[in-house]
Amino acid sequence: MWTLADQMARVANGEWSSENERTNAVPPFFLVDTPEAATALVDLENGWPGPEGFKDAFKQLWGL
């Protein structure tokens, strides 16, 4: 949802480009509760990959 809101604001201001879309799609922060979880996020290029199995759950929910 954040990505969509960010892109709508950029389009409205004439600032959207495909180059900044990927950069701004990765939130600059993560909330974690263990040092191990923080370490796992250090070098992610495309942001947090989501919880285990979420893609399959999404497809099942929406009948895809």
mmCIF file as Biopython writes it, N, C-alpha, C and O atoms, coordinates in Angstrom:
data_model
#
loop_
_atom_site.group_PDB
_atom_site.id
_atom_site.type_symbol
_atom_site.label_atom_id
_atom_site.label_alt_id
_atom_site.label_comp_id
_atom_site.label_asym_id
_atom_site.label_entity_id
_atom_site.label_seq_id
_atom_site.pdbx_PDB_ins_code
_atom_site.Cartn_x
_atom_site.Cartn_y
_atom_site.Cartn_z
_atom_site.occupancy
_atom_site.B_iso_or_equiv
_atom_site.auth_seq_id
_atom_site.auth_asym_id
_atom_site.pdbx_PDB_model_num
ATOM 1   N N  . MET A ? 1  ? 0.823  -1.188  0.000   1.0 0.0 1  A 1 
ATOM 2   C CA . MET A ? 1  ? 0.000  0.000   0.000   1.0 0.0 1  A 1 
ATOM 3   C C  . MET A ? 1  ? 0.870  1.255   0.000   1.0 0.0 1  A 1 
ATOM 4   O O  . MET A ? 1  ? 0.551  2.242   -0.663  1.0 0.0 1  A 1 
ATOM 5   N N  . TRP A ? 2  ? 1.972  1.206   0.750   1.0 0.0 2  A 1 
ATOM 6   C CA . TRP A ? 2  ? 2.839  2.380   0.788   1.0 0.0 2  A 1 
ATOM 7   C C  . TRP A ? 2  ? 3.336  2.745   -0.604  1.0 0.0 2  A 1 
ATOM 8   O O  . TRP A ? 2  ? 3.386  3.924   -0.954  1.0 0.0 2  A 1 
ATOM 9   N N  . THR A ? 3  ? 3.702  1.750   -1.396  1.0 0.0 3  A 1 
ATOM 10  C CA . THR A ? 3  ? 4.216  2.005   -2.737  1.0 0.0 3  A 1 
ATOM 11  C C  . THR A ? 3  ? 3.177  2.714   -3.589  1.0 0.0 3  A 1 
ATOM 12  O O  . THR A ? 3  ? 3.502  3.660   -4.307  1.0 0.0 3  A 1 
ATOM 13  N N  . LEU A ? 4  ? 1.941  2.269   -3.516  1.0 0.0 4  A 1 
ATOM 14  C CA . LEU A ? 4  ? 0.869  2.890   -4.290  1.0 0.0 4  A 1 
ATOM 15  C C  . LEU A ? 4  ? 0.640  4.335   -3.868  1.0 0.0 4  A 1 
ATOM 16  O O  . LEU A ? 4  ? 0.508  5.214   -4.720  1.0 0.0 4  A 1 
ATOM 17  N N  . ALA A ? 5  ? 0.593  4.590   -2.574  1.0 0.0 5  A 1 
ATOM 18  C CA . ALA A ? 5  ? 0.401  5.957   -2.085  1.0 0.0 5  A 1 
ATOM 19  C C  . ALA A ? 5  ? 1.560  6.863   -2.509  1.0 0.0 5  A 1 
ATOM 20  O O  . ALA A ? 5  ? 1.350  8.009   -2.909  1.0 0.0 5  A 1 
ATOM 21  N N  . ASP A ? 6  ? 2.778  6.341   -2.418  1.0 0.0 6  A 1 
ATOM 22  C CA . ASP A ? 6  ? 3.957  7.106   -2.828  1.0 0.0 6  A 1 
ATOM 23  C C  . ASP A ? 6  ? 3.886  7.451   -4.311  1.0 0.0 6  A 1 
ATOM 24  O O  . ASP A ? 6  ? 4.148  8.589   -4.700  1.0 0.0 6  A 1 
ATOM 25  N N  . GLN A ? 7  ? 3.533  6.470   -5.137  1.0 0.0 7  A 1 
ATOM 26  C CA . GLN A ? 7  ? 3.472  6.713   -6.579  1.0 0.0 7  A 1 
ATOM 27  C C  . GLN A ? 7  ? 2.365  7.710   -6.933  1.0 0.0 7  A 1 
ATOM 28  O O  . GLN A ? 7  ? 2.555  8.556   -7.807  1.0 0.0 7  A 1 
ATOM 29  N N  . MET A ? 8  ? 1.215  7.619   -6.264  1.0 0.0 8  A 1 
ATOM 30  C CA . MET A ? 8  ? 0.127  8.570   -6.547  1.0 0.0 8  A 1 
ATOM 31  C C  . MET A ? 8  ? 0.571  10.000  -6.229  1.0 0.0 8  A 1 
ATOM 32  O O  . MET A ? 8  ? 0.289  10.928  -6.988  1.0 0.0 8  A 1 
ATOM 33  N N  . ALA A ? 9  ? 1.266  10.169  -5.104  1.0 0.0 9  A 1 
ATOM 34  C CA . ALA A ? 9  ? 1.744  11.507  -4.736  1.0 0.0 9  A 1 
ATOM 35  C C  . ALA A ? 9  ? 2.767  12.012  -5.745  1.0 0.0 9  A 1 
ATOM 36  O O  . ALA A ? 9  ? 2.747  13.190  -6.102  1.0 0.0 9  A 1 
ATOM 37  N N  . ARG A ? 10 ? 3.649  11.152  -6.206  1.0 0.0 10 A 1 
ATOM 38  C CA . ARG A ? 10 ? 4.657  11.562  -7.186  1.0 0.0 10 A 1 
ATOM 39  C C  . ARG A ? 10 ? 4.028  11.897  -8.542  1.0 0.0 10 A 1 
ATOM 40  O O  . ARG A ? 10 ? 4.439  12.854  -9.198  1.0 0.0 10 A 1 
ATOM 41  N N  . VAL A ? 11 ? 3.036  11.111  -8.960  1.0 0.0 11 A 1 
ATOM 42  C CA . VAL A ? 11 ? 2.345  11.411  -10.219 1.0 0.0 11 A 1 
ATOM 43  C C  . VAL A ? 11 ? 1.649  12.767  -10.114 1.0 0.0 11 A 1 
ATOM 44  O O  . VAL A ? 11 ? 1.718  13.575  -11.040 1.0 0.0 11 A 1 
ATOM 45  N N  . ALA A ? 12 ? 0.983  13.017  -8.990  1.0 0.0 12 A 1 
ATOM 46  C CA . ALA A ? 12 ? 0.272  14.281  -8.792  1.0 0.0 12 A 1 
ATOM 47  C C  . ALA A ? 12 ? 1.215  15.485  -8.839  1.0 0.0 12 A 1 
ATOM 48  O O  . ALA A ? 12 ? 0.817  16.575  -9.251  1.0 0.0 12 A 1 
ATOM 49  N N  . ASN A ? 13 ? 2.463  15.284  -8.417  1.0 0.0 13 A 1 
ATOM 50  C CA . ASN A ? 13 ? 3.451  16.369  -8.420  1.0 0.0 13 A 1 
ATOM 51  C C  . ASN A ? 13 ? 4.340  16.369  -9.652  1.0 0.0 13 A 1 
ATOM 52  O O  . ASN A ? 13 ? 5.259  17.180  -9.761  1.0 0.0 13 A 1 
ATOM 53  N N  . GLY A ? 14 ? 4.062  15.448  -10.591 1.0 0.0 14 A 1 
ATOM 54  C CA . GLY A ? 14 ? 4.878  15.371  -11.797 1.0 0.0 14 A 1 
ATOM 55  C C  . GLY A ? 14 ? 6.283  14.856  -11.542 1.0 0.0 14 A 1 
ATOM 56  O O  . GLY A ? 14 ? 7.198  15.167  -12.305 1.0 0.0 14 A 1 
ATOM 57  N N  . GLU A ? 15 ? 6.474  14.070  -10.479 1.0 0.0 15 A 1 
ATOM 58  C CA . GLU A ? 15 ? 7.803  13.596  -10.098 1.0 0.0 15 A 1 
ATOM 59  C C  . GLU A ? 15 ? 8.007  12.101  -10.314 1.0 0.0 15 A 1 
ATOM 60  O O  . GLU A ? 15 ? 9.097  11.601  -10.037 1.0 0.0 15 A 1 
ATOM 61  N N  . TRP A ? 16 ? 7.012  11.370  -10.795 1.0 0.0 16 A 1 
ATOM 62  C CA . TRP A ? 16 ? 7.142  9.915   -10.902 1.0 0.0 16 A 1 
ATOM 63  C C  . TRP A ? 16 ? 8.006  9.544   -12.094 1.0 0.0 16 A 1 
ATOM 64  O O  . TRP A ? 16 ? 7.919  10.159  -13.157 1.0 0.0 16 A 1 
ATOM 65  N N  . SER A ? 17 ? 8.837  8.532   -11.907 1.0 0.0 17 A 1 
ATOM 66  C CA . SER A ? 17 ? 9.604  7.938   -13.005 1.0 0.0 17 A 1 
ATOM 67  C C  . SER A ? 17 ? 9.788  6.463   -12.696 1.0 0.0 17 A 1 
ATOM 68  O O  . SER A ? 17 ? 9.738  6.061   -11.533 1.0 0.0 17 A 1 
ATOM 69  N N  . SER A ? 18 ? 9.999  5.662   -13.712 1.0 0.0 18 A 1 
ATOM 70  C CA . SER A ? 18 ? 10.197 4.231   -13.479 1.0 0.0 18 A 1 
ATOM 71  C C  . SER A ? 18 ? 11.474 3.974   -12.691 1.0 0.0 18 A 1 
ATOM 72  O O  . SER A ? 18 ? 11.570 2.962   -11.998 1.0 0.0 18 A 1 
ATOM 73  N N  . GLU A ? 19 ? 12.459 4.871   -12.780 1.0 0.0 19 A 1 
ATOM 74  C CA . GLU A ? 19 ? 13.700 4.696   -12.031 1.0 0.0 19 A 1 
ATOM 75  C C  . GLU A ? 19 ? 13.461 4.828   -10.529 1.0 0.0 19 A 1 
ATOM 76  O O  . GLU A ? 19 ? 13.992 4.036   -9.750  1.0 0.0 19 A 1 
ATOM 77  N N  . ASN A ? 20 ? 12.670 5.814   -10.113 1.0 0.0 20 A 1 
ATOM 78  C CA . ASN A ? 20 ? 12.471 5.984   -8.673  1.0 0.0 20 A 1 
ATOM 79  C C  . ASN A ? 20 ? 11.413 5.048   -8.112  1.0 0.0 20 A 1 
ATOM 80  O O  . ASN A ? 20 ? 11.287 4.931   -6.893  1.0 0.0 20 A 1 
ATOM 81  N N  . GLU A ? 21 ? 10.652 4.381   -8.964  1.0 0.0 21 A 1 
ATOM 82  C CA . GLU A ? 21 ? 9.623  3.455   -8.477  1.0 0.0 21 A 1 
ATOM 83  C C  . GLU A ? 21 ? 10.238 2.331   -7.653  1.0 0.0 21 A 1 
ATOM 84  O O  . GLU A ? 21 ? 9.775  2.062   -6.544  1.0 0.0 21 A 1 
ATOM 85  N N  . ARG A ? 22 ? 11.270 1.668   -8.170  1.0 0.0 22 A 1 
ATOM 86  C CA . ARG A ? 22 ? 11.890 0.547   -7.445  1.0 0.0 22 A 1 
ATOM 87  C C  . ARG A ? 22 ? 12.588 1.037   -6.186  1.0 0.0 22 A 1 
ATOM 88  O O  . ARG A ? 22 ? 12.508 0.390   -5.143  1.0 0.0 22 A 1 
ATOM 89  N N  . THR A ? 23 ? 13.263 2.158   -6.270  1.0 0.0 23 A 1 
ATOM 90  C CA . THR A ? 23 ? 13.962 2.692   -5.105  1.0 0.0 23 A 1 
ATOM 91  C C  . THR A ? 23 ? 12.991 2.997   -3.978  1.0 0.0 23 A 1 
ATOM 92  O O  . THR A ? 23 ? 13.260 2.682   -2.819  1.0 0.0 23 A 1 
ATOM 93  N N  . ASN A ? 24 ? 11.866 3.608   -4.314  1.0 0.0 24 A 1 
ATOM 94  C CA . ASN A ? 24 ? 10.905 4.011   -3.299  1.0 0.0 24 A 1 
ATOM 95  C C  . ASN A ? 24 ? 9.968  2.891   -2.870  1.0 0.0 24 A 1 
ATOM 96  O O  . ASN A ? 24 ? 9.203  3.057   -1.920  1.0 0.0 24 A 1 
ATOM 97  N N  . ALA A ? 25 ? 10.016 1.752   -3.557  1.0 0.0 25 A 1 
ATOM 98  C CA . ALA A ? 25 ? 9.185  0.614   -3.177  1.0 0.0 25 A 1 
ATOM 99  C C  . ALA A ? 25 ? 9.759  -0.131  -1.975  1.0 0.0 25 A 1 
ATOM 100 O O  . ALA A ? 25 ? 9.052  -0.912  -1.339  1.0 0.0 25 A 1 
ATOM 101 N N  . VAL A ? 26 ? 11.021 0.099   -1.662  1.0 0.0 26 A 1 
ATOM 102 C CA . VAL A ? 26 ? 11.660 -0.573  -0.532  1.0 0.0 26 A 1 
ATOM 103 C C  . VAL A ? 26 ? 11.639 0.373   0.667   1.0 0.0 26 A 1 
ATOM 104 O O  . VAL A ? 26 ? 12.339 1.385   0.666   1.0 0.0 26 A 1 
ATOM 105 N N  . PRO A ? 27 ? 10.836 0.052   1.698   1.0 0.0 27 A 1 
ATOM 106 C CA . PRO A ? 27 ? 10.792 0.928   2.865   1.0 0.0 27 A 1 
ATOM 107 C C  . PRO A ? 27 ? 12.169 1.073   3.503   1.0 0.0 27 A 1 
ATOM 108 O O  . PRO A ? 27 ? 12.938 0.112   3.522   1.0 0.0 27 A 1 
ATOM 109 N N  . PRO A ? 28 ? 12.495 2.245   4.021   1.0 0.0 28 A 1 
ATOM 110 C CA . PRO A ? 28 ? 13.822 2.459   4.592   1.0 0.0 28 A 1 
ATOM 111 C C  . PRO A ? 28 ? 13.960 1.938   6.023   1.0 0.0 28 A 1 
ATOM 112 O O  . PRO A ? 28 ? 14.978 2.189   6.668   1.0 0.0 28 A 1 
ATOM 113 N N  . PHE A ? 29 ? 12.970 1.226   6.525   1.0 0.0 29 A 1 
ATOM 114 C CA . PHE A ? 29 ? 13.022 0.756   7.906   1.0 0.0 29 A 1 
ATOM 115 C C  . PHE A ? 29 ? 12.333 -0.602  8.049   1.0 0.0 29 A 1 
ATOM 116 O O  . PHE A ? 29 ? 11.502 -0.988  7.227   1.0 0.0 29 A 1 
ATOM 117 N N  . PHE A ? 30 ? 12.699 -1.303  9.103   1.0 0.0 30 A 1 
ATOM 118 C CA . PHE A ? 30 ? 12.090 -2.578  9.455   1.0 0.0 30 A 1 
ATOM 119 C C  . PHE A ? 30 ? 11.933 -2.610  10.969  1.0 0.0 30 A 1 
ATOM 120 O O  . PHE A ? 30 ? 12.781 -2.081  11.688  1.0 0.0 30 A 1 
ATOM 121 N N  . LEU A ? 31 ? 10.884 -3.210  11.455  1.0 0.0 31 A 1 
ATOM 122 C CA . LEU A ? 31 ? 10.716 -3.429  12.888  1.0 0.0 31 A 1 
ATOM 123 C C  . LEU A ? 31 ? 11.041 -4.895  13.158  1.0 0.0 31 A 1 
ATOM 124 O O  . LEU A ? 31 ? 10.380 -5.794  12.637  1.0 0.0 31 A 1 
ATOM 125 N N  . VAL A ? 32 ? 12.047 -5.122  13.964  1.0 0.0 32 A 1 
ATOM 126 C CA . VAL A ? 32 ? 12.455 -6.484  14.294  1.0 0.0 32 A 1 
ATOM 127 C C  . VAL A ? 32 ? 12.591 -6.604  15.804  1.0 0.0 32 A 1 
ATOM 128 O O  . VAL A ? 32 ? 12.747 -5.604  16.505  1.0 0.0 32 A 1 
ATOM 129 N N  . ASP A ? 33 ? 12.530 -7.846  16.303  1.0 0.0 33 A 1 
ATOM 130 C CA . ASP A ? 33 ? 12.598 -8.023  17.747  1.0 0.0 33 A 1 
ATOM 131 C C  . ASP A ? 33 ? 13.764 -8.888  18.218  1.0 0.0 33 A 1 
ATOM 132 O O  . ASP A ? 33 ? 13.866 -9.217  19.400  1.0 0.0 33 A 1 
ATOM 133 N N  . THR A ? 34 ? 14.642 -9.253  17.284  1.0 0.0 34 A 1 
ATOM 134 C CA . THR A ? 34 ? 15.838 -10.000 17.682  1.0 0.0 34 A 1 
ATOM 135 C C  . THR A ? 34 ? 17.027 -9.544  16.842  1.0 0.0 34 A 1 
ATOM 136 O O  . THR A ? 34 ? 16.845 -9.081  15.716  1.0 0.0 34 A 1 
ATOM 137 N N  . PRO A ? 35 ? 18.222 -9.668  17.368  1.0 0.0 35 A 1 
ATOM 138 C CA . PRO A ? 35 ? 19.422 -9.337  16.574  1.0 0.0 35 A 1 
ATOM 139 C C  . PRO A ? 35 ? 19.541 -10.210 15.332  1.0 0.0 35 A 1 
ATOM 140 O O  . PRO A ? 35 ? 20.017 -9.747  14.295  1.0 0.0 35 A 1 
ATOM 141 N N  . GLU A ? 36 ? 19.113 -11.468 15.424  1.0 0.0 36 A 1 
ATOM 142 C CA . GLU A ? 36 ? 19.195 -12.368 14.280  1.0 0.0 36 A 1 
ATOM 143 C C  . GLU A ? 36 ? 18.291 -11.901 13.142  1.0 0.0 36 A 1 
ATOM 144 O O  . GLU A ? 36 ? 18.672 -11.960 11.973  1.0 0.0 36 A 1 
ATOM 145 N N  . ALA A ? 37 ? 17.100 -11.439 13.489  1.0 0.0 37 A 1 
ATOM 146 C CA . ALA A ? 37 ? 16.180 -10.933 12.468  1.0 0.0 37 A 1 
ATOM 147 C C  . ALA A ? 37 ? 16.753 -9.682  11.804  1.0 0.0 37 A 1 
ATOM 148 O O  . ALA A ? 37 ? 16.611 -9.499  10.595  1.0 0.0 37 A 1 
ATOM 149 N N  . ALA A ? 38 ? 17.391 -8.832  12.583  1.0 0.0 38 A 1 
ATOM 150 C CA . ALA A ? 38 ? 18.010 -7.626  12.030  1.0 0.0 38 A 1 
ATOM 151 C C  . ALA A ? 38 ? 19.150 -7.979  11.091  1.0 0.0 38 A 1 
ATOM 152 O O  . ALA A ? 38 ? 19.278 -7.379  10.024  1.0 0.0 38 A 1 
ATOM 153 N N  . THR A ? 39 ? 19.970 -8.932  11.464  1.0 0.0 39 A 1 
ATOM 154 C CA . THR A ? 39 ? 21.094 -9.348  10.638  1.0 0.0 39 A 1 
ATOM 155 C C  . THR A ? 39 ? 20.622 -9.892  9.293   1.0 0.0 39 A 1 
ATOM 156 O O  . THR A ? 39 ? 21.267 -9.662  8.270   1.0 0.0 39 A 1 
ATOM 157 N N  . ALA A ? 40 ? 19.506 -10.606 9.288   1.0 0.0 40 A 1 
ATOM 158 C CA . ALA A ? 40 ? 18.985 -11.190 8.051   1.0 0.0 40 A 1 
ATOM 159 C C  . ALA A ? 40 ? 18.518 -10.128 7.056   1.0 0.0 40 A 1 
ATOM 160 O O  . ALA A ? 40 ? 18.385 -10.419 5.867   1.0 0.0 40 A 1 
ATOM 161 N N  . LEU A ? 41 ? 18.268 -8.909  7.518   1.0 0.0 41 A 1 
ATOM 162 C CA . LEU A ? 41 ? 17.755 -7.851  6.650   1.0 0.0 41 A 1 
ATOM 163 C C  . LEU A ? 41 ? 18.828 -6.902  6.129   1.0 0.0 41 A 1 
ATOM 164 O O  . LEU A ? 41 ? 18.525 -6.017  5.329   1.0 0.0 41 A 1 
ATOM 165 N N  . VAL A ? 42 ? 20.051 -7.065  6.556   1.0 0.0 42 A 1 
ATOM 166 C CA . VAL A ? 42 ? 21.105 -6.088  6.277   1.0 0.0 42 A 1 
ATOM 167 C C  . VAL A ? 42 ? 21.312 -5.803  4.791   1.0 0.0 42 A 1 
ATOM 168 O O  . VAL A ? 42 ? 21.360 -4.634  4.408   1.0 0.0 42 A 1 
ATOM 169 N N  . ASP A ? 43 ? 21.435 -6.798  3.958   1.0 0.0 43 A 1 
ATOM 170 C CA . ASP A ? 43 ? 21.790 -6.571  2.562   1.0 0.0 43 A 1 
ATOM 171 C C  . ASP A ? 43 ? 20.684 -6.899  1.558   1.0 0.0 43 A 1 
ATOM 172 O O  . ASP A ? 43 ? 20.980 -7.263  0.420   1.0 0.0 43 A 1 
ATOM 173 N N  . LEU A ? 44 ? 19.436 -6.778  1.952   1.0 0.0 44 A 1 
ATOM 174 C CA . LEU A ? 44 ? 18.347 -7.070  1.024   1.0 0.0 44 A 1 
ATOM 175 C C  . LEU A ? 44 ? 18.245 -5.979  -0.031  1.0 0.0 44 A 1 
ATOM 176 O O  . LEU A ? 44 ? 18.123 -4.802  0.309   1.0 0.0 44 A 1 
ATOM 177 N N  . GLU A ? 45 ? 18.292 -6.348  -1.294  1.0 0.0 45 A 1 
ATOM 178 C CA . GLU A ? 45 ? 18.218 -5.369  -2.378  1.0 0.0 45 A 1 
ATOM 179 C C  . GLU A ? 45 ? 16.786 -4.982  -2.704  1.0 0.0 45 A 1 
ATOM 180 O O  . GLU A ? 45 ? 16.530 -3.851  -3.119  1.0 0.0 45 A 1 
ATOM 181 N N  . ASN A ? 46 ? 15.850 -5.903  -2.525  1.0 0.0 46 A 1 
ATOM 182 C CA . ASN A ? 46 ? 14.462 -5.654  -2.914  1.0 0.0 46 A 1 
ATOM 183 C C  . ASN A ? 46 ? 13.520 -5.576  -1.735  1.0 0.0 46 A 1 
ATOM 184 O O  . ASN A ? 46 ? 12.317 -5.785  -1.891  1.0 0.0 46 A 1 
ATOM 185 N N  . GLY A ? 47 ? 14.043 -5.278  -0.554  1.0 0.0 47 A 1 
ATOM 186 C CA . GLY A ? 47 ? 13.193 -5.176  0.615   1.0 0.0 47 A 1 
ATOM 187 C C  . GLY A ? 47 ? 12.878 -6.525  1.231   1.0 0.0 47 A 1 
ATOM 188 O O  . GLY A ? 47 ? 13.381 -7.560  0.796   1.0 0.0 47 A 1 
ATOM 189 N N  . TRP A ? 48 ? 12.048 -6.492  2.236   1.0 0.0 48 A 1 
ATOM 190 C CA . TRP A ? 48 ? 11.668 -7.703  2.961   1.0 0.0 48 A 1 
ATOM 191 C C  . TRP A ? 48 ? 10.896 -8.630  2.045   1.0 0.0 48 A 1 
ATOM 192 O O  . TRP A ? 48 ? 9.958  -8.187  1.382   1.0 0.0 48 A 1 
ATOM 193 N N  . PRO A ? 49 ? 11.258 -9.903  1.987   1.0 0.0 49 A 1 
ATOM 194 C CA . PRO A ? 49 ? 10.608 -10.822 1.064   1.0 0.0 49 A 1 
ATOM 195 C C  . PRO A ? 49 ? 9.210  -11.265 1.499   1.0 0.0 49 A 1 
ATOM 196 O O  . PRO A ? 49 ? 8.537  -11.970 0.748   1.0 0.0 49 A 1 
ATOM 197 N N  . GLY A ? 50 ? 8.765  -10.874 2.674   1.0 0.0 50 A 1 
ATOM 198 C CA . GLY A ? 50 ? 7.435  -11.262 3.152   1.0 0.0 50 A 1 
ATOM 199 C C  . GLY A ? 50 ? 7.484  -12.538 3.964   1.0 0.0 50 A 1 
ATOM 200 O O  . GLY A ? 50 ? 8.499  -13.234 3.968   1.0 0.0 50 A 1 
ATOM 201 N N  . PRO A ? 51 ? 6.390  -12.855 4.655   1.0 0.0 51 A 1 
ATOM 202 C CA . PRO A ? 51 ? 6.371  -14.065 5.462   1.0 0.0 51 A 1 
ATOM 203 C C  . PRO A ? 51 ? 6.385  -15.319 4.598   1.0 0.0 51 A 1 
ATOM 204 O O  . PRO A ? 51 ? 5.937  -15.304 3.452   1.0 0.0 51 A 1 
ATOM 205 N N  . GLU A ? 52 ? 6.895  -16.379 5.152   1.0 0.0 52 A 1 
ATOM 206 C CA . GLU A ? 52 ? 6.974  -17.663 4.456   1.0 0.0 52 A 1 
ATOM 207 C C  . GLU A ? 52 ? 5.593  -18.093 3.963   1.0 0.0 52 A 1 
ATOM 208 O O  . GLU A ? 52 ? 4.643  -18.148 4.744   1.0 0.0 52 A 1 
ATOM 209 N N  . GLY A ? 53 ? 5.483  -18.395 2.679   1.0 0.0 53 A 1 
ATOM 210 C CA . GLY A ? 53 ? 4.237  -18.910 2.114   1.0 0.0 53 A 1 
ATOM 211 C C  . GLY A ? 53 ? 3.174  -17.876 1.795   1.0 0.0 53 A 1 
ATOM 212 O O  . GLY A ? 53 ? 2.060  -18.250 1.427   1.0 0.0 53 A 1 
ATOM 213 N N  . PHE A ? 54 ? 3.474  -16.584 1.923   1.0 0.0 54 A 1 
ATOM 214 C CA . PHE A ? 54 ? 2.431  -15.585 1.710   1.0 0.0 54 A 1 
ATOM 215 C C  . PHE A ? 54 ? 1.950  -15.537 0.261   1.0 0.0 54 A 1 
ATOM 216 O O  . PHE A ? 54 ? 0.784  -15.229 0.014   1.0 0.0 54 A 1 
ATOM 217 N N  . LYS A ? 55 ? 2.819  -15.834 -0.696  1.0 0.0 55 A 1 
ATOM 218 C CA . LYS A ? 55 ? 2.396  -15.801 -2.099  1.0 0.0 55 A 1 
ATOM 219 C C  . LYS A ? 55 ? 1.353  -16.879 -2.380  1.0 0.0 55 A 1 
ATOM 220 O O  . LYS A ? 55 ? 0.371  -16.630 -3.079  1.0 0.0 55 A 1 
ATOM 221 N N  . ASP A ? 56 ? 1.564  -18.065 -1.840  1.0 0.0 56 A 1 
ATOM 222 C CA . ASP A ? 56 ? 0.591  -19.143 -2.030  1.0 0.0 56 A 1 
ATOM 223 C C  . ASP A ? 56 ? -0.727 -18.820 -1.332  1.0 0.0 56 A 1 
ATOM 224 O O  . ASP A ? 56 ? -1.799 -19.088 -1.875  1.0 0.0 56 A 1 
ATOM 225 N N  . ALA A ? 57 ? -0.652 -18.247 -0.137  1.0 0.0 57 A 1 
ATOM 226 C CA . ALA A ? 57 ? -1.872 -17.874 0.584   1.0 0.0 57 A 1 
ATOM 227 C C  . ALA A ? 57 ? -2.648 -16.812 -0.186  1.0 0.0 57 A 1 
ATOM 228 O O  . ALA A ? 57 ? -3.875 -16.873 -0.255  1.0 0.0 57 A 1 
ATOM 229 N N  . PHE A ? 58 ? -1.948 -15.842 -0.763  1.0 0.0 58 A 1 
ATOM 230 C CA . PHE A ? 58 ? -2.585 -14.791 -1.552  1.0 0.0 58 A 1 
ATOM 231 C C  . PHE A ? 58 ? -3.299 -15.387 -2.767  1.0 0.0 58 A 1 
ATOM 232 O O  . PHE A ? 58 ? -4.448 -15.051 -3.053  1.0 0.0 58 A 1 
ATOM 233 N N  . LYS A ? 59 ? -2.601 -16.277 -3.475  1.0 0.0 59 A 1 
ATOM 234 C CA . LYS A ? 59 ? -3.195 -16.912 -4.664  1.0 0.0 59 A 1 
ATOM 235 C C  . LYS A ? 59 ? -4.431 -17.720 -4.297  1.0 0.0 59 A 1 
ATOM 236 O O  . LYS A ? 59 ? -5.435 -17.679 -5.008  1.0 0.0 59 A 1 
ATOM 237 N N  . GLN A ? 60 ? -4.363 -18.454 -3.193  1.0 0.0 60 A 1 
ATOM 238 C CA . GLN A ? 60 ? -5.509 -19.243 -2.773  1.0 0.0 60 A 1 
ATOM 239 C C  . GLN A ? 60 ? -6.685 -18.342 -2.382  1.0 0.0 60 A 1 
ATOM 240 O O  . GLN A ? 60 ? -7.830 -18.616 -2.744  1.0 0.0 60 A 1 
ATOM 241 N N  . LEU A ? 61 ? -6.399 -17.278 -1.650  1.0 0.0 61 A 1 
ATOM 242 C CA . LEU A ? 61 ? -7.439 -16.350 -1.223  1.0 0.0 61 A 1 
ATOM 243 C C  . LEU A ? 61 ? -8.170 -15.728 -2.407  1.0 0.0 61 A 1 
ATOM 244 O O  . LEU A ? 61 ? -9.392 -15.588 -2.382  1.0 0.0 61 A 1 
ATOM 245 N N  . TRP A ? 62 ? -7.423 -15.356 -3.441  1.0 0.0 62 A 1 
ATOM 246 C CA . TRP A ? 62 ? -8.005 -14.673 -4.592  1.0 0.0 62 A 1 
ATOM 247 C C  . TRP A ? 62 ? -8.301 -15.605 -5.756  1.0 0.0 62 A 1 
ATOM 248 O O  . TRP A ? 62 ? -8.666 -15.148 -6.839  1.0 0.0 62 A 1 
ATOM 249 N N  . GLY A ? 63 ? -8.148 -16.914 -5.543  1.0 0.0 63 A 1 
ATOM 250 C CA . GLY A ? 63 ? -8.494 -17.885 -6.578  1.0 0.0 63 A 1 
ATOM 251 C C  . GLY A ? 63 ? -7.633 -17.801 -7.819  1.0 0.0 63 A 1 
ATOM 252 O O  . GLY A ? 63 ? -8.118 -17.982 -8.936  1.0 0.0 63 A 1 
ATOM 253 N N  . LEU A ? 64 ? -6.358 -17.527 -7.623  1.0 0.0 64 A 1 
ATOM 254 C CA . LEU A ? 64 ? -5.437 -17.404 -8.758  1.0 0.0 64 A 1 
ATOM 255 C C  . LEU A ? 64 ? -4.696 -18.689 -9.002  1.0 0.0 64 A 1 
ATOM 256 O O  . LEU A ? 64 ? -3.879 -18.765 -9.919  1.0 0.0 64 A 1 
#
